[in-house]
Amino acid sequence: MSPSRAAEAAAALLLAVALLLLTACGSRLPERAFEPRPTARPSGGEPLRVGIITSATSPVGGQALTGPRDGARAYFDALNARGGLDGRRIQVETCDDGGSGVGNNTCVHRLVDERRVFALVATTALDYAGAPLVARAGVPDIGGQPLTPAYDTYPHLYGIYGSSAPRTGTEPGWGGVLYGGTEVYRWFAREQGARTAAVVSYNQAASAAYARLVTRGLRAEGYRVVEETVDFALPNFRAVAADLRAQHVDVLFDAMDTHGNVRLCEAMETLGVRVAAKVTHVQNWSSSVTRDYARAPGCRNALWATGASRNHQDTGHPAVREFRAAMGGRPLSQWQLEGWAAAMWFTDAARSCLAGGGLTRACVERFVNRPEPYTARGLLLPVRYERLERPPATRNTCLSVARWQDGRGWVSRGEMTRNCANVPQLGYRP
């Protein structure tokens, strides 16, 4: 199954933010034909090394990208407390790439060549420059966040949302084009009666490109679209807020970073502007909303989040309760839950191999590549990896939706496995 539009939105928006702020990109390794990969066989009862690469310290800001790492570590800690993987402890090796390509290459060399990790899990890298090396080494990368097109380009890399692309290692998607659906826009039109949408972006190439993609999807679903652009250096959010009111906007989308979103909400609050929905992405689906939007309670209570994983506040679900118990009293986020699910995915794959007689990288990948979709015990919408020669024209795609409410937090809207629609797939170049 290809990633949902909501999941792609999160990845594309974060990449846009990274391009806005990132100043040290580093050089990428050249793309080349991949050499035959070695087969790794962990020996005896020694710890099984697993690597996690995270842009923990980066221009995007401290703690912005650490959620998947923290969720994965919590899962492995809980697993080890129960005796490990069939008696073998999981030894987690982490590396902070600093958000740069040079740093990412350094992390890949350290974990793959020096520490000899069996696999990577929950990678969250702003510039995954080391992806060709990971693929060439045949190291499975399970459940990473697709902040770059790497997971739709290289073999042996498996992002948390799945992919239908050929992934030959030459170019992303199909001839450099990726595809995503319009399920988010369809949902707000169907469930909230939204007809007029605004898309706010910076006057910067990456932000503008993402805004054009959102605008295309909205228009494909029959919306009247109001396009708003603000100067990145000197944004006039009051003017945008005033125009939103004049245009009678129902639902608001953006191609901005969290800081820009907060400032826009504060301007809306000052002018008394209200919309039915201010749609945000999976990275902002966290308990920090109260603090971030402290001066804009009206806008805060219009925040909606969409994604491809079960709401981390859905305590009626046993897998969510297990995740929350392991996280203790820490502030929670959707990315932590997805990191937890990534670690579970790897563990389930490894356990299936042990049950079959031998833990090898090839066996782990056979589990990930099987035709049965993976759901992490209901935490993820069904994830599948397949290699289609041609992109699908339409997809039946589902969506996880939640709304923020003061005093209650993120409240789920509908069961995600039933928030589904058959929607067109639109092409774009990442």
Number of C-alpha atoms within 10 A of each C-alpha: 19 26 26 28 27 26 23 23 24 21 21 23 23 26 24 23 20 21 19 19 14 17 12 15 17 15 15 16 14 10 14 11 11 16 10 9 13 12 15 16 12 16 9 8 11 12 16 18 18 23 26 27 26 28 28 23 17 23 20 22 12 11 11 16 25 22 25 30 30 19 28 27 25 23 24 22 17 17 19 17 10 12 12 18 19 14 12 15 20 20 18 18 16 19 19 20 25 22 28 25 22 20 24 29 23 17 23 25 16 17 23 21 12 10 14 15 23 23 23 28 33 34 32 29 29 31 30 29 25 23 25 26 20 25 21 20 18 25 25 23 27 27 29 28 28 27 24 20 20 26 29 27 24 26 22 26 27 30 25 28 27 27 24 22 26 23 22 16 22 15 17 22 31 21 11 15 16 22 24 27 26 26 28 28 25 23 19 17 20 10 10 13 13 20 19 19 27 26 22 24 26 23 16 15 13 22 26 20 20 23 24 17 18 22 21 15 23 25 15 15 19 13 19 15 20 17 17 19 20 18 12 15 8 7 16 15 22 18 15 20 22 15 16 23 16 10 13 16 22 21 26 23 22 25 28 26 20 18 11 19 20 20 18 23 27 24 22 24 19 13 14 13 20 20 18 18 23 23 18 24 22 22 20 20 24 22 18 13 18 18 8 15 20 14 17 19 15 19 24 24 20 19 24 26 26 27 30 28 27 26 27 26 21 16 13 8 15 13 19 20 15 13 22 22 13 16 20 10 8 10 11 20 21 26 28 28 29 30 29 29 28 30 27 22 23 24 19 18 20 22 16 16 20 16 10 10 8 15 21 17 23 19 18 24 22 13 18 24 18 12 12 12 16 23 16 20 14 17 23 24 26 21 24 23 22 17 16 14 11 11 20 14 13 16 19 13 26 26 25 26 24 23 23 21 16 13 7 9 16 24 17 20 14 12 13 23 17 11 17 18 18 14 22 20 20 20 17 15 14 16
